[in-house]
Amino acid sequence: MSAKAKEERWSRSPTRPTTADFARPKDEDEGIWLDNLEVHLVTHPAGQVKETHVHNPPQDHVITIRSGRMRWTVEGESLDAEPGDVIVTPAGIAHSYVVLGDEDATVVCVDAPPLPKPA
């Protein structure tokens, strides 16, 4: 594959791929919807607080910390998460978070089943 073809393939960000593909996010909050899950790159600003909540409709929720630090609380148990940490919240389980320090936190969020893609 030529260098140009490789760059074109990596620069695409499919919203609903039908075959194996690669995506390089183009912004700070980008999502990809598949039949059985959705994947988001999300940047949470420093100091952001998300109060205890449950996803409705219920979704399994998997977060991988890419940068920054966050305190995640799931069913009353807390973890000060750093890059590389993974937080798993099964559907229907209450959870919350706060971004720690002065740095934004960037995460990869995988949710299943997917919700309808916003228009």
Z-matrix of the N, CA and C atoms (Angstrom, degrees):
N
C 1 1.446
C 2 1.526 1 107.74
N 3 1.309 2 116.17 1 135.68
C 4 1.461 3 120.79 2 -179.24
C 5 1.526 4 110.71 3 -70.23
N 6 1.335 5 115.50 4 160.20
C 7 1.465 6 120.45 5 178.58
C 8 1.523 7 110.11 6 -59.86
N 9 1.336 8 117.17 7 -39.81
C 10 1.463 9 120.46 8 179.63
C 11 1.528 10 110.79 9 -63.98
N 12 1.324 11 116.60 10 -43.76
C 13 1.464 12 120.50 11 179.55
C 14 1.522 13 110.43 12 -63.27
N 15 1.343 14 117.36 13 -40.67
C 16 1.458 15 120.59 14 177.90
C 17 1.525 16 110.82 15 -62.05
N 18 1.327 17 116.58 16 -45.26
C 19 1.466 18 119.97 17 180.00
C 20 1.523 19 110.66 18 -62.67
N 21 1.340 20 117.48 19 -42.07
C 22 1.457 21 120.08 20 178.81
C 23 1.522 22 110.51 21 -62.78
N 24 1.339 23 117.17 22 -41.76
C 25 1.454 24 120.58 23 -180.00
C 26 1.528 25 110.38 24 -63.10
N 27 1.342 26 118.14 25 -43.74
C 28 1.452 27 121.32 26 -178.34
C 29 1.520 28 112.38 27 -73.01
N 30 1.304 29 118.55 28 -25.88
C 31 1.460 30 119.61 29 -176.81
C 32 1.525 31 112.12 30 -83.64
N 33 1.323 32 117.16 31 -14.41
C 34 1.463 33 119.04 32 176.57
C 35 1.507 34 109.51 33 -69.85
N 36 1.307 35 116.58 34 146.28
C 37 1.448 36 120.75 35 174.28
C 38 1.520 37 107.61 36 -131.06
N 39 1.317 38 117.32 37 86.60
C 40 1.465 39 119.72 38 -174.03
C 41 1.521 40 111.43 39 -65.91
N 42 1.313 41 116.11 40 143.86
C 43 1.453 42 119.55 41 176.27
C 44 1.519 43 110.34 42 -94.11
N 45 1.312 44 118.43 43 -18.08
C 46 1.460 45 122.35 44 176.63
C 47 1.515 46 108.74 45 -156.65
N 48 1.341 47 117.18 46 78.52
C 49 1.455 48 119.11 47 -179.18
C 50 1.520 49 110.85 48 -67.63
N 51 1.331 50 116.00 49 148.38
C 52 1.457 51 121.06 50 178.68
C 53 1.522 52 111.18 51 -110.61
N 54 1.314 53 117.63 52 -9.81
C 55 1.454 54 122.78 53 175.24
C 56 1.518 55 107.45 54 -136.34
N 57 1.331 56 116.38 55 174.44
C 58 1.465 57 118.70 56 176.35
C 59 1.520 58 108.40 57 -56.68
N 60 1.312 59 116.79 58 137.84
C 61 1.452 60 120.74 59 -178.12
C 62 1.512 61 108.96 60 -155.23
N 63 1.309 62 116.50 61 169.25
C 64 1.452 63 123.29 62 177.37
C 65 1.519 64 108.00 63 -118.00
N 66 1.315 65 115.84 64 150.10
C 67 1.460 66 119.46 65 178.90
C 68 1.512 67 108.93 66 -138.59
N 69 1.287 68 116.28 67 134.75
C 70 1.466 69 122.11 68 172.50
C 71 1.518 70 106.13 69 -114.53
N 72 1.331 71 118.09 70 113.57
C 73 1.462 72 119.67 71 -176.39
C 74 1.524 73 111.98 72 -56.05
N 75 1.331 74 114.61 73 141.60
C 76 1.461 75 120.84 74 -179.72
C 77 1.521 76 112.43 75 -100.16
N 78 1.339 77 117.05 76 -13.59
C 79 1.456 78 119.00 77 178.27
C 80 1.518 79 109.72 78 -145.81
N 81 1.327 80 116.10 79 -177.00
C 82 1.458 81 121.32 80 -172.49
C 83 1.519 82 114.24 81 -81.06
N 84 1.305 83 118.36 82 -6.76
C 85 1.461 84 120.45 83 177.89
C 86 1.519 85 107.95 84 -147.64
N 87 1.310 86 114.65 85 86.20
C 88 1.452 87 119.89 86 -176.46
C 89 1.511 88 109.40 87 -119.40
N 90 1.317 89 116.64 88 141.83
C 91 1.453 90 120.77 89 -179.21
C 92 1.511 91 112.61 90 -124.13
N 93 1.332 92 114.07 91 152.68
C 94 1.460 93 122.23 92 174.87
C 95 1.519 94 106.36 93 -129.41
N 96 1.326 95 117.40 94 127.82
C 97 1.456 96 122.58 95 -179.12
C 98 1.514 97 109.67 96 -108.55
N 99 1.333 98 116.60 97 129.48
C 100 1.455 99 123.75 98 174.09
C 101 1.526 100 107.98 99 -117.66
N 102 1.321 101 116.78 100 178.29
C 103 1.459 102 119.30 101 -179.30
C 104 1.520 103 112.70 102 -60.87
N 105 1.352 104 117.73 103 -36.99
C 106 1.452 105 120.61 104 -170.98
C 107 1.519 106 115.54 105 -116.65
N 108 1.340 107 117.59 106 -1.47
C 109 1.458 108 119.96 107 178.08
C 110 1.513 109 110.41 108 -162.61
N 111 1.326 110 114.39 109 166.16
C 112 1.466 111 121.01 110 173.67
C 113 1.516 112 108.00 111 -128.63
N 114 1.332 113 115.74 112 146.88
C 115 1.461 114 122.23 113 -177.67
C 116 1.524 115 107.97 114 -126.94
N 117 1.334 116 116.25 115 133.43
C 118 1.460 117 120.54 116 -179.04
C 119 1.520 118 110.41 117 -132.25
N 120 1.313 119 116.32 118 139.97
C 121 1.453 120 122.76 119 165.78
C 122 1.520 121 104.84 120 -97.40
N 123 1.343 122 116.67 121 122.02
C 124 1.463 123 120.40 122 -174.74
C 125 1.522 124 109.42 123 -130.11
N 126 1.325 125 116.58 124 135.46
C 127 1.455 126 121.96 125 172.13
C 128 1.518 127 108.29 126 -108.15
N 129 1.338 128 115.23 127 119.55
C 130 1.460 129 121.90 128 177.44
C 131 1.527 130 107.42 129 -99.52
N 132 1.333 131 119.09 130 126.62
C 133 1.468 132 120.96 131 -178.02
C 134 1.525 133 112.45 132 -67.78
N 135 1.322 134 115.56 133 149.80
C 136 1.467 135 121.87 134 177.37
C 137 1.524 136 109.65 135 -49.99
N 138 1.324 137 116.33 136 134.93
C 139 1.460 138 121.60 137 177.69
C 140 1.516 139 115.29 138 84.63
N 141 1.328 140 118.25 139 -8.29
C 142 1.466 141 119.77 140 -177.84
C 143 1.531 142 110.38 141 -61.04
N 144 1.325 143 115.18 142 139.14
C 145 1.458 144 122.17 143 178.14
C 146 1.521 145 108.13 144 -123.63
N 147 1.328 146 116.58 145 129.24
C 148 1.469 147 121.87 146 173.12
C 149 1.521 148 106.44 147 -115.45
N 150 1.325 149 115.52 148 113.26
C 151 1.462 150 120.56 149 -178.29
C 152 1.531 151 110.20 150 -64.26
N 153 1.321 152 115.04 151 164.67
C 154 1.465 153 121.20 152 -179.55
C 155 1.529 154 109.86 153 -55.97
N 156 1.338 155 114.78 154 130.69
C 157 1.457 156 120.66 155 -178.09
C 158 1.528 157 109.79 156 -152.27
N 159 1.325 158 114.65 157 166.90
C 160 1.458 159 123.25 158 174.52
C 161 1.515 160 106.53 159 -129.11
N 162 1.309 161 116.89 160 134.91
C 163 1.463 162 120.01 161 179.49
C 164 1.527 163 109.50 162 -68.12
N 165 1.338 164 115.00 163 134.17
C 166 1.453 165 120.82 164 179.27
C 167 1.517 166 108.86 165 -137.77
N 168 1.329 167 118.42 166 113.39
C 169 1.457 168 126.69 167 7.97
C 170 1.527 169 111.61 168 -69.17
N 171 1.350 170 116.57 169 157.96
C 172 1.465 171 120.98 170 -176.63
C 173 1.524 172 113.12 171 -59.39
N 174 1.327 173 115.76 172 137.20
C 175 1.465 174 122.98 173 176.24
C 176 1.526 175 108.74 174 -140.04
N 177 1.341 176 117.10 175 138.99
C 178 1.450 177 120.18 176 164.96
C 179 1.519 178 106.26 177 -67.50
N 180 1.335 179 116.81 178 141.33
C 181 1.463 180 121.71 179 -169.27
C 182 1.524 181 107.43 180 -133.81
N 183 1.331 182 117.87 181 117.18
C 184 1.467 183 122.43 182 179.95
C 185 1.524 184 107.88 183 -122.50
N 186 1.332 185 115.77 184 124.36
C 187 1.464 186 122.33 185 -177.38
C 188 1.520 187 108.72 186 -117.72
N 189 1.326 188 117.31 187 130.66
C 190 1.463 189 122.32 188 171.41
C 191 1.519 190 107.56 189 -115.14
N 192 1.316 191 116.03 190 124.18
C 193 1.463 192 120.97 191 179.83
C 194 1.524 193 108.75 192 -78.13
N 195 1.340 194 116.69 193 123.90
C 196 1.466 195 121.75 194 178.27
C 197 1.519 196 111.85 195 -97.82
N 198 1.346 197 117.23 196 -39.27
C 199 1.461 198 121.35 197 178.67
C 200 1.520 199 108.36 198 -153.97
N 201 1.325 200 115.62 199 159.45
C 202 1.459 201 120.49 200 -178.87
C 203 1.518 202 110.77 201 80.40
N 204 1.336 203 114.61 202 -173.51
C 205 1.462 204 121.25 203 -179.44
C 206 1.520 205 109.02 204 -135.22
N 207 1.318 206 115.63 205 142.80
C 208 1.455 207 121.36 206 -179.63
C 209 1.524 208 109.13 207 -140.25
N 210 1.324 209 116.15 208 144.98
C 211 1.464 210 120.69 209 170.79
C 212 1.521 211 107.06 210 -100.28
N 213 1.322 212 115.96 211 113.58
C 214 1.464 213 122.64 212 177.61
C 215 1.512 214 108.96 213 -101.43
N 216 1.318 215 116.48 214 135.68
C 217 1.454 216 121.64 215 174.78
C 218 1.520 217 107.71 216 -122.40
N 219 1.339 218 114.98 217 123.40
C 220 1.459 219 122.43 218 -179.46
C 221 1.525 220 107.18 219 -127.67
N 222 1.330 221 116.01 220 119.03
C 223 1.459 222 122.56 221 -178.08
C 224 1.525 223 111.71 222 50.43
N 225 1.341 224 117.30 223 43.74
C 226 1.448 225 122.36 224 175.79
C 227 1.517 226 115.81 225 81.43
N 228 1.329 227 118.74 226 -4.56
C 229 1.469 228 122.09 227 177.98
C 230 1.524 229 109.03 228 -103.85
N 231 1.342 230 117.31 229 131.42
C 232 1.467 231 121.65 230 -174.90
C 233 1.523 232 112.22 231 -110.57
N 234 1.333 233 114.76 232 150.02
C 235 1.457 234 123.22 233 175.05
C 236 1.519 235 107.95 234 -137.21
N 237 1.336 236 117.45 235 128.35
C 238 1.463 237 121.07 236 170.31
C 239 1.519 238 106.11 237 -84.44
N 240 1.325 239 115.98 238 101.03
C 241 1.459 240 122.91 239 -171.16
C 242 1.522 241 110.93 240 -90.15
N 243 1.328 242 114.90 241 141.37
C 244 1.462 243 123.80 242 179.44
C 245 1.517 244 108.67 243 -125.15
N 246 1.343 245 117.35 244 171.76
C 247 1.464 246 119.66 245 179.51
C 248 1.532 247 111.97 246 -51.01
N 249 1.325 248 114.09 247 131.36
C 250 1.457 249 121.77 248 -179.12
C 251 1.514 250 113.61 249 98.80
N 252 1.349 251 117.65 250 -19.51
C 253 1.460 252 119.88 251 178.59
C 254 1.528 253 110.14 252 -73.17
N 255 1.332 254 115.11 253 149.46
C 256 1.466 255 122.45 254 -179.85
C 257 1.522 256 108.06 255 -123.88
N 258 1.322 257 115.69 256 131.98
C 259 1.462 258 122.51 257 177.97
C 260 1.520 259 106.92 258 -114.44
N 261 1.325 260 116.98 259 126.90
C 262 1.465 261 121.76 260 -179.95
C 263 1.523 262 108.08 261 -115.89
N 264 1.332 263 115.19 262 123.01
C 265 1.454 264 121.37 263 178.14
C 266 1.523 265 107.99 264 -122.29
N 267 1.341 266 118.19 265 106.35
C 268 1.465 267 119.46 266 177.74
C 269 1.530 268 111.59 267 -62.92
N 270 1.317 269 115.69 268 156.34
C 271 1.464 270 121.19 269 179.11
C 272 1.525 271 110.73 270 -53.30
N 273 1.327 272 115.74 271 136.43
C 274 1.448 273 121.66 272 176.40
C 275 1.516 274 115.06 273 85.40
N 276 1.339 275 118.47 274 2.16
C 277 1.458 276 122.35 275 -177.94
C 278 1.535 277 109.47 276 -98.91
N 279 1.318 278 116.48 277 131.26
C 280 1.465 279 121.79 278 -179.69
C 281 1.527 280 110.23 279 -71.67
N 282 1.331 281 115.07 280 140.69
C 283 1.467 282 120.98 281 179.17
C 284 1.524 283 109.86 282 -153.94
N 285 1.352 284 115.03 283 161.38
C 286 1.461 285 121.38 284 178.40
C 287 1.519 286 107.81 285 -151.97
N 288 1.345 287 115.47 286 169.74
C 289 1.463 288 119.25 287 176.20
C 290 1.512 289 110.89 288 -154.54
N 291 1.332 290 114.52 289 161.79
C 292 1.456 291 123.02 290 170.67
C 293 1.522 292 106.45 291 -140.58
N 294 1.334 293 116.78 292 138.59
C 295 1.463 294 121.44 293 176.01
C 296 1.525 295 106.98 294 -83.03
N 297 1.328 296 116.08 295 125.78
C 298 1.462 297 122.73 296 -176.48
C 299 1.521 298 111.38 297 -93.87
N 300 1.311 299 117.39 298 148.70
C 301 1.456 300 122.03 299 174.76
C 302 1.512 301 113.56 300 76.87
N 303 1.334 302 115.34 301 -165.51
C 304 1.464 303 122.43 302 -175.45
C 305 1.525 304 113.51 303 -98.24
N 306 1.323 305 117.72 304 1.37
C 307 1.461 306 122.19 305 -175.56
C 308 1.528 307 109.99 306 -104.78
N 309 1.343 308 116.13 307 139.11
C 310 1.464 309 120.01 308 171.68
C 311 1.526 310 108.98 309 -59.57
N 312 1.316 311 116.13 310 155.75
C 313 1.461 312 121.46 311 176.18
C 314 1.524 313 108.48 312 -111.96
N 315 1.326 314 116.35 313 128.32
C 316 1.455 315 121.65 314 177.26
C 317 1.520 316 108.09 315 -109.03
N 318 1.331 317 115.87 316 130.55
C 319 1.454 318 120.98 317 -177.29
C 320 1.520 319 110.42 318 -132.02
N 321 1.327 320 115.07 319 157.00
C 322 1.459 321 121.88 320 165.97
C 323 1.518 322 105.42 321 -104.89
N 324 1.312 323 115.75 322 125.24
C 325 1.456 324 122.43 323 -177.04
C 326 1.527 325 108.59 324 -115.37
N 327 1.328 326 116.67 325 125.02
C 328 1.465 327 122.31 326 177.40
C 329 1.518 328 107.47 327 -116.72
N 330 1.330 329 116.84 328 123.99
C 331 1.461 330 122.07 329 -178.99
C 332 1.524 331 109.50 330 -123.90
N 333 1.346 332 115.09 331 140.75
C 334 1.462 333 119.86 332 176.95
C 335 1.532 334 108.04 333 -146.85
N 336 1.319 335 116.67 334 140.93
C 337 1.452 336 126.98 335 -5.05
C 338 1.521 337 110.79 336 -71.87
N 339 1.325 338 117.28 337 163.25
C 340 1.466 339 119.75 338 -177.82
C 341 1.527 340 111.57 339 -71.91
N 342 1.319 341 114.51 340 148.61
C 343 1.460 342 120.88 341 169.89
C 344 1.520 343 107.37 342 -88.06
N 345 1.323 344 117.96 343 162.28
C 346 1.468 345 118.67 344 176.12
C 347 1.522 346 110.80 345 -57.52
N 348 1.316 347 115.78 346 141.40
C 349 1.460 348 120.67 347 177.91
C 350 1.520 349 109.60 348 -67.37
N 351 1.362 350 116.89 349 133.79
C 352 1.468 351 118.79 350 177.82
C 353 1.522 352 111.04 351 -62.58
N 354 1.304 353 114.59 352 148.96
C 355 1.481 354 119.49 353 -179.85
C 356 1.501 355 111.33 354 -72.80
